Amino acid sequence: MSAERKAVDQTVDALSKMIRAHAGGLELIDLSADGVVTVKYTGMCAGCQYRPVTTASSVRPALLAVAGVTDVVVLGTRISAEAEARLAQELAPYAVQARVTRIVQRSAWSDS
């Protein structure tokens, strides 16, 4: 099952709105037929040293929650998948990923 383009667009847009608080954004680069979403950070977030935290806590979980999305590729990422997984594990007790995903989903679907 492939991801629906509209749902991915809405999720990226909702994430970008949140990221704008940091003078940055998120841009959808590609959605492959097999559900791989490719994004990149823009603005001040493009060079931010905290991108891995934002990716692990917000971007990846929110996009993976979209039906049909199988993976998320963030261009310009400079940490390993293992390091990002450790970040996600460290954040798990705070339920950041779940809260952000709910907020993004509400925002994405309220715009439709």
C-alpha positions as semicolon CSV with decimal commas, in nm:
position;residue;x (nm);y (nm);z (nm)
1;M;0,000;0,000;0,000
2;S;0,146;0,336;-0,096
3;A;0,104;0,651;0,108
4;E;-0,155;0,903;-0,001
5;R;0,018;1,214;-0,136
6;K;-0,237;1,451;0,018
7;A;-0,188;1,306;0,369
8;V;0,190;1,329;0,336
9;D;0,169;1,688;0,205
10;Q;-0,059;1,787;0,494
11;T;0,168;1,625;0,751
12;V;0,482;1,790;0,611
13;D;0,298;2,125;0,607
14;A;0,186;2,084;0,969
15;L;0,540;1,990;1,076
16;S;0,679;2,287;0,885
17;K;0,440;2,521;1,066
18;M;0,570;2,393;1,399
19;I;0,932;2,424;1,286
20;R;0,876;2,785;1,176
21;A;0,893;2,879;1,544
22;H;1,267;2,821;1,499
23;A;1,284;3,025;1,174
24;G;1,303;2,707;0,970
25;G;1,083;2,470;0,783
26;L;1,045;2,128;0,629
27;E;1,012;2,060;0,257
28;L;0,882;1,745;0,091
29;I;1,130;1,634;-0,174
30;D;0,983;1,301;-0,279
31;L;0,726;1,035;-0,203
32;S;0,821;0,708;-0,369
33;A;0,577;0,445;-0,489
34;D;0,683;0,219;-0,203
35;G;0,607;0,481;0,064
36;V;0,951;0,630;0,131
37;V;0,920;1,000;0,213
38;T;1,221;1,223;0,151
39;V;1,229;1,564;0,320
40;K;1,481;1,836;0,394
41;Y;1,505;2,108;0,654
42;T;1,500;2,467;0,532
43;G;1,581;2,807;0,676
44;M;1,767;2,819;1,006
45;C;1,695;2,450;1,064
46;A;1,909;2,351;0,764
47;G;2,227;2,396;0,969
48;C;2,093;2,347;1,319
49;Q;2,280;2,107;1,541
50;Y;1,949;1,994;1,696
51;R;1,803;1,855;1,370
52;P;1,858;1,497;1,489
53;V;1,645;1,565;1,797
54;T;1,369;1,724;1,588
55;T;1,385;1,434;1,345
56;A;1,368;1,168;1,618
57;S;1,105;1,345;1,827
58;S;0,879;1,496;1,563
59;V;0,944;1,451;1,194
60;R;1,001;1,077;1,166
61;P;0,723;0,966;1,406
62;A;0,463;1,201;1,254
63;L;0,540;1,092;0,898
64;L;0,555;0,722;0,987
65;A;0,207;0,761;1,138
66;V;0,069;0,839;0,789
67;A;-0,084;0,526;0,639
68;G;0,142;0,376;0,375
69;V;0,462;0,557;0,475
70;T;0,732;0,294;0,511
71;D;1,040;0,506;0,578
72;V;1,155;0,865;0,614
73;V;1,477;0,996;0,462
74;V;1,600;1,335;0,581
75;L;1,851;1,492;0,345
76;G;2,160;1,635;0,508
77;T;2,138;1,410;0,813
78;R;2,476;1,367;0,974
79;I;2,404;1,104;1,238
80;S;2,366;0,732;1,200
81;A;2,037;0,548;1,220
82;E;2,164;0,391;1,540
83;A;2,232;0,728;1,701
84;E;1,887;0,854;1,601
85;A;1,732;0,538;1,748
86;R;1,914;0,607;2,076
87;L;1,775;0,962;2,076
88;A;1,423;0,828;2,019
89;Q;1,473;0,577;2,301
90;E;1,589;0,852;2,536
91;L;1,284;1,061;2,448
92;A;1,038;0,771;2,484
93;P;0,969;0,816;2,859
94;Y;0,847;1,169;2,789
95;A;0,603;1,057;2,514
96;V;0,723;1,345;2,297
97;Q;0,682;1,148;1,976
98;A;0,322;1,052;2,052
99;R;0,224;1,405;2,155
100;V;0,380;1,566;1,850
101;T;0,221;1,308;1,621
102;R;-0,125;1,381;1,768
103;I;-0,075;1,758;1,734
104;V;0,047;1,727;1,376
105;Q;-0,236;1,494;1,279
106;R;-0,497;1,731;1,425
107;S;-0,337;2,025;1,247
108;A;-0,299;1,841;0,916
109;W;-0,657;1,719;0,910
110;S;-0,808;2,047;1,031
111;D;-0,665;2,213;0,718
112;S;-0,836;1,966;0,483
